[in-house]
Amino acid sequence: MLLPAQSETRADDLHRQIADAVHKHGWAEHDAFLPPELVVTLARECAALAAAGSLTRAGVGQGAARTLQPEIRGDQIQWLQAGQSDACDQYLAIMETLRVGLNRELFLGLDEYESHFAFYPPGASYKQHRDRFRDDDSRVVSVIVYLNADWLPQHGGALRLHLDDTADAMGARDILPVAGRIAMFLSADMLHEVLPATRDRLSLTGWFRRRV
């Protein structure tokens, strides 16, 4: 069993590794970011919401300009609220420590974190895009934490980061949505997409934001 000081040291080391990668490359990937039991509980919660029809089809654009375009974006979502479940509160607490760690290492001025469950049914995708809106630069770092047990390469569903800022797959990094894995990138800079999968694909997608 880890003592509190040992656990804090491990978290600091992890935050430093993630921040280092974001600073050097503009993106980061790390496995086993969440405790396995928390991943299982969050996955069950997301799947139950989907089965109950409680998720909302995600739109494209912002505010009054938001539209449903399933040929561009095919996921279903529910925004997380403090107090909605013990598992979500645990997750939000972990992300708060990461926010503090990123600010300590990179001086990004991150003030808050917003996140939603994202459920992609088989065949659904999200075409190439960037996460920062033209008239709103509050999103600084995009974060995806995956909830999919026993994910195999043949299931598809990768997050594709276009590292050379072109749509060419030759200059891309594919990150499979393996349970417990975290992927992060700078929201304004990284062109990215979600490739279709052959099975349900579950994640927590969010953004570290600054107040503007």
Secondary structure as GFF3:
##gff-version 3
##sequence-region A 1 212
A	DSSP	alpha_helix	4	25	.	.	.	ID=ss1
A	DSSP	beta_strand	27	30	.	.	.	ID=ss2
A	DSSP	alpha_helix	36	51	.	.	.	ID=ss3
A	DSSP	beta_strand	56	57	.	.	.	ID=ss4
A	DSSP	three_ten_helix	63	65	.	.	.	ID=ss5
A	DSSP	beta_strand	76	79	.	.	.	ID=ss6
A	DSSP	alpha_helix	86	106	.	.	.	ID=ss7
A	DSSP	beta_strand	112	120	.	.	.	ID=ss8
A	DSSP	beta_strand	126	129	.	.	.	ID=ss9
A	DSSP	beta_strand	139	146	.	.	.	ID=ss10
A	DSSP	three_ten_helix	153	155	.	.	.	ID=ss11
A	DSSP	beta_strand	159	162	.	.	.	ID=ss12
A	DSSP	three_ten_helix	169	171	.	.	.	ID=ss13
A	DSSP	beta_strand	172	175	.	.	.	ID=ss14
A	DSSP	beta_strand	182	186	.	.	.	ID=ss15
A	DSSP	beta_strand	191	194	.	.	.	ID=ss16
A	DSSP	beta_strand	201	209	.	.	.	ID=ss17
###
